[in-house]
Amino acid sequence: MPENLGALCSDYFVNSRLDLKMDLPTSRETVLAMFDRLRREHPGMDRFRRLTGEYLLESEPVEGQQRWASMRKTSVRAGTVNPDSLKDAYAFHAMVLDTAPYFLSISPLDVDQVEIMFGFDFLASGNHDAIVHEALFADTPLGRIIDAASARPTDCRPVLGFALTDSADVQAMVEVKTRTPGGPGSPAWRGEQNDLPPEPLSVYLSLRKFGPVKDVNEIGQTLRSLAARGERLLEQRVLQHLLLPIREAIASSNAG
């Protein structure tokens, strides 16, 4: 796997999520104490916002890099955009999940699932669904349903989920999200020259561990374990069979 994932795509990010069964406390003191703890660890995270159903603490974007953490009704989330390394991203996410139980009164029985997601954005100006079709389906029985001479794809966003353990308590999912500039019927969708700005064509790899934990100290370690599994999947499968074919199809589309 490339040491610099930023060289592979336009942007990449690593997000985490802790889903809970009970509502989180939302008192002023609790929310501010939690976020102030994160700010002391990462002083650049000094932008606090209250959104609909969410409290958000984030850093100012600097040269495409950013960190953020948020609290929703039943979840704690965090993200790193274009981190210097996966190791740095994992350390940040583990710190958030190691900290949250002590400020938010999270019980081991309360844990519903822990998730880590690797995301990759490729800026593309053409028909995203046609690009994905060419990269992943063109020479398959499913892909040959479309006659390229008379039809253009409007929705080609594959999702594949699979279990990584016999008990299915650890699962992974890969998903492709398309955003053709202008949408179906636009000049970009028809393959014509246009002035529409390129949009991100995104690939996501998510890994989830379901079920309660025996101790809240296990939450951060669960995330680290998922991260290790995810990195192996990226290196052994997703890079070769998903990311590189899509990148090559985008390059071919641009050349055409």
N, C-alpha and C positions, 0 to 999 in steps of 0.2 A: 504494500500500500504506500502511495506517495507520502513522504514525510510532511510535505506542505499540501494539505488538501485544498487550500485556496487556489493552487495552480490548476486543479482539476476542474473547477467550476467558477461561477461568478461570485457566489457567496456560499458558505456552509455554516451550519449551526448545530449545537447540541443542546437539547432541552430535556428537562426532567419534570416528573409530576408524581406527587404523592396524593392518592385519592383516599378519602376517609368516609366512614359510614355516618358519623355525627357531624353536626355543624361546628365550625371553628368559632372560637370566641372573637368578638369584633369590638371590644371596648377600646377606647382611645389609648389607654395605657398599654394594653397588650399588643396592639398593632405597632405602635411607635417603639416599644421596647424591642420587639422582634426585629424591626427594620433598622433600628439604631445599632443593634448588635452586628448586623450584616454590613452596615456602613463603616463601623469601626474596623472591620476586617478588610473592607474594600472601600477606601475613602472616596473613590470616584463615583460610587453609587450614591448620589446625593439629590436625585430628582424623584420626589415623592408625589404620586398622583392618586386621587380617588376617582375611580371609574364606576360605571354601572355594574354593581355586583362584584367589584374587585378593588383591592388596594395594590398599587404597583410602586416598586422602588427600582430605579434604573440609573445607569450611567449615561453621560452624554456620548453619542457616537463619535469615535475618534478614529479616523482612517479606516472606516468600515467595521471597527470592533466595538462591541457593546456587551454589557452584562445586565441582567434584569432578574427580579424575583417578584412574585405576586402571591396574594392570598385571595381565594375565592370562597364561596360558602362551604364547600366540602373538599377543598384541595389546596395544596401548596405547590407552586410551579416556579421554575427558574429556567433561564436561558443564557447561552453564550453565543455571540455572533462572531464568526471568524477568529476564534481563539488562537493564541500562538501555537498551541499544541493540544492534542486530545487529553494529555495528562493534566494540563492546566484546567481544561473544561471539567474533567472528572473531579478534580480537587474542589472546584467551586460548588458543584452540585452536591457533593458529599457533605461539604460544610453546611450548606443550606439545610439538608435533610438531617444532619446530626444536631443542628441547632433548634430546629422547629419544635420538636416534642417538648422541650423544656420551657419554651415561652408560650406554647399553644395548648398545653395540657393534653397532648396526644397519648392515648393508651395503646398498648400492643393490640388489644381487641378491636381497636378503631380502624386499623389499617385495612383498606380494601385492596389496593394494588399500588405497586411502585413501577414507574415507567421511565425509560430513557429513549430519546428519539434523536437520530442522526438525520439532518436535513441538508439537501444539496439543491441550490438554485442555478439553473443555466439560462442566461438571457438568450431569448430566441425571438426573431421578428416574423417568422413565417407561421404556417398552420401547425400548431403544436400537436394536434391529434394526428396529423399526417406524419409528423416527425416520429412520434412514438410508434405509430403503426409500422413505419418503415424500419425502425430500429429493432422492434420486438416481435412483430407479427407477420411481416411481409411474406415470408416463405413458409408459413404454417397453414394448416387447414382452416383455422379460424380467420387468419389474415386474408386468405384467398377468396373469402366471401365478397370482399370489396374489389370491384373492377376499377383499377386506378385510371383507366381511360375515360370512365364515365361517372365516377363517384369520388367524392372527397370526404374523408372522415370528419365527423363533428363531435364525436365523443369516444376517445380512446384513452381511458384512465384506469389501467389495470390495478387491482388490489389483490394481494395474495397473503393469506394468513396461515401460520403453521405452528404446531406445538413443538417445543424443544425438549420436553420431558414426557415420560410415559403417563404421568398423572395430569398432564396438560396444565400444570400450574405456572409454567413458564412458556410464554408464547411470543412469536415474532410476527410482524406484518410489514410488508413492503407495499408502497403506494406511489403512484405517479399522478401528479396533478397538473393539468394543462390550463393555460390562460392565453389563448390565441389573441393577439392584439386586434381589437374591434369585434371579436366574436365571429360566429358563423355568418357568412355572407359578406364579410369585410374584404377589402383588397388583399390583406395579409392571408386570410383564409383561402382566397382563390389563387394565391401564389403570384400575385401581381406586385409590381414595384409600388411602394407607398412610403409615406412619411410618418407612419405610426411608430411610436417608440417601442422597442422590444419589451416583452414581458417575461417574468421568470417561469420557466418550466421546472417543476420541483419534483424531487424524488425523496421519499421518506422511508427510513428504516426504524421501526419502533420495536422495543422489547419490553414485555410486561411480566411482572411476578405477582400472581394473585394470592390472596389469603392473608390472614393475620400473621403477626410475628410473635415470637416468644418474649422479646425484649425490644424496647424502642432503639436500643443501641445497634440492633440488627439492620435498621432501615438504611443507613449509609452504606453498610457492607453489602446489602442486597443490591443497591445501585451500582456499586463497584463490580459486583459479579455480573450484572446485566451488561455493564459497559464492556467487560472483557469478552463476553459472548458476542456482543454486537460488533466489536472490532474484528473478531475472527470471521464473522459473517461478511463484513465489508471486504476484508482482504481476500477471502476464499471464494466468495460467490457474487456479492452485489457489485463490486467494482468491475469485474470482468463481464458479467452477464446483464448488467443493467446500466451502470453509470457510463462506462466507456462506449457501448453501442449508442446510447442517446447522444453523447457528446459528438460522436462521429457522424450521426445522422443530422445533427444541427449544422456541423461544418459542411456537410454535403449539400444541405438545403441552402445555406448561405452562398456556397459556390455556384449553385444553379441559378 
